[in-house]
Amino acid sequence: MTIPHSARRAGRTITLVSAALGLALAAATTAAGATTPVPSEFGTDYHDPVTAAPPISTPHTRSCEVTVAQAKFKDFTPYTGTYTPPTACGTPGRWSKVVLRLDGSVAGRQFDRLGYLDIGGVQMLRTSTPEPSQDGIDWSVEKDVTRYEKTLSKSRSVDMLIGNVVDDTYTGVLDVKVTLTFYAPEPGTRPAKAGGSVPDQVIPLSDGNSVTTGAKLTTPRNSERILAEVYATGSGGGCEEFWYSAVTPSASYSCQGGDDGPYREVQVTIDGKLAGIASPYPNIWTGGWSPYLWSVIPSPTAFDVRPLDFDLTPFAGLLNDGKAHTVDVTVAGVPAGQTGWSAPTNILVWQDAHKSVVTGALTSYKATDPAVTNTYTDGATRTLDTSGKRRLTVSGYLNTSHGRVTTTVDRRLTTAITHTWTPDETTDNQQGRWTDDQTVRRAGVTSRTNRTYTLDGRSTIDADNRLRVLMSFGDHARIDGVRLDDTYDGDATFTLGVPRDQRHAVATTTEHYRLRGPGLCYDHTLGTEQGVLTKDRRGC
């Protein structure tokens, strides 16, 4: 669903407000049994941001913590420093786990902001920030960054930026500290991930905020597995932040797009040849649609943006020739000349430990053209129905030290969006569903990843200028037998165009996160009312 464009960036382009419903104070009881009064509307303070996602499991071994960045972001000045690996928790680059943690605090009035952390040029975290209460909030983000441990094995430069504006109106300074905690290997065990999930090299292709175009990539000549990870985000407050609401030129709406309307596709090309496709994730930042939807529970992945992974191994025979190759990462469907996307990219490389040069070739290649249709209906209510699909299948072989290995990557994307609005955009509803299915067959082993993203938003502005947003959001995946379901539901109302203390904002929100798989069960539900945590329940 989409809100009228002026309201979608609630709190950024206009002052938002929600109406008091005159509810009597209720009592909320958490799973721990503590009773917290639930006010009739939002006050000057509310619960710190929380998420139902599972915590990162860590081994019971010696750990070492290193501070890599500490700054107060007031403008667009980046933090720069130097990282040095610890030596007291095992051999650098052979840790059992590495966990990044960001702790932040902000008070007053501030928009949500996008940020990143690069170490040695490698993007290790892409994040956004919560919008604060007047009294202030604290928040934290944790991420397993063990896959970057080879980069972390040596001293590296540190670059971090959360661009911010502080003035007489927007007073929130983002006070942030980032640490890395390293865990030594368990006694009597081989260091985890040796030759497995951790690449031998991570090659950055762009700086923290760039779309990657014209990058030159030279991989080791003995590469036997190559992945690209792309932190693709639409942002900046313009239409590409809400790319799924763009319309075709023939449709009358405040967010105009190109001929493909809201269809977007992230593409990786090598020397001009399409090498990977992915459906972008419909990120919603904490100022999007209605800030009161996300005041306690952020949208899934908003604080830890998940990169899109592309398996480029079928092209390794080409890339192993010792020459520089041109890699472009673009977002198809964006109108020519329109900005709003960032796509910093890392290349992850696994090398053959017993061979200095690995030869091979691309043997099969089939790419369909994007099949995109847009059907627009005009009238008292306007509707744009969009559907799209794309498929890419490639195969290649490598002559490794352990024999000839063939890799086949088959990826299929679908898009289905229904957007309905009134001519004045006071009613603005959108339903979207995106699927991204990938099958990789390598050396007789098949791995499948099936992802589905769903968005159902409904917004209305009534005669009293009160904006109400109903939002359902889903992040679903099945990865080799493990099922993940992260669902969010929210209902928020406030009055537009008045100071914060006159908005009379109310909101109820829930998040339910489930993991299921062989020997695996995780189930966590959170609920809030008017910024108070009312439910914290765990299953399994």
C-alpha angles and dihedrals in degrees: 000000000000133000122218102283093247090056101039090080089053108189095015106071097020139016109262130213139181128204126243114243093200093240119170116242110275129192124245121204119198125207088264090060098246114142117220124182113244110215123218090245141002115295132192093285136039142166120302114255115279135177134204093222115119120265118248112266114229133191123252094245136113112296134199125200123208125186108223102174138010122172147138107234111212101149139356097298110126124224113239128187145129129271122209121188120238119248101197097075103059135291111332109257093022101079122138092230141353120203125192118207128190118194118189142172133191136168138185121027124336142142123241110270134202121229145169143199121215125186115189087351091300114125105231100167135023113184147160129215134237122248107246134233117239091256093048141251139227124215139175139199128200126193134178104235098171090122088069096052094115089058089047093051091084137043109276142176118262124216123178132168136174102175111221142168120216121185140130091298104034102047104164115119113195107228107193138176125184124195137177120215117201122201121206120230116270113262113267095014132105114251108275121258096014103169090349131082095351115081122226092229137017113202117194116216101187144014125265100282107026137114104230112242128154094002116164116227126191112178127194109275091237096056113143101171127030128182131177120210116197124192094206115182134164108214148135102098095275130108095283089064084065096032092153089067097054115119136207120266091257093058122085109230138122094249107061120191137176131276091291092056110201096351110124131174130179111224135191118199130187115205088342095308119119107249104165142013133192141171110247116239112248096235116193114198122210093263094051124113092342125353090215090066090066103030092115108004113045123211111273111284093001092126096037109036109209114224121230111243123218121189106218096171094117086065094051092099088060095042093049093069092098094245130117114258128197116244122190126185112194140162112234117215097038109126113252112273094012117128131199106107131101121190112172109181138206124194114214116203132191114195134208104249093202103045130056096202125033115192129197147129146233105255106176133024132174126165124173120210115252107272102212126168128181122190116190124194119189128200140087084329120033124211134188116190114193130186130173142167138180137179133195124183122179135168132190139162136221129200099224131175087262096050138276111328122194121200124194121187120192118183128179127186132190133184128192120174131167115190120185127179144154120245092256090045092230085128112045122163131174137181121187135177125182128181127194114184123180131181120189120189115190127167091342095310120114124206123186130195119183118182129183126184121192132188127180114174129168124185134181134177112203132204090274090057093250115151117211121187126188111192135184119179130179135191109186131173142167112199116180095321098324114112122207124188120177112175130178130191127183142170117193133171132181141147119263127226101022134100117280095256089057098049095090089206122194130177142164119199137175137186125194118190121187134178122186131176143117104321090350129112128159125161125169130165127188128186135184141186123194091342095311120119104237102167133037108162130163127198134191 
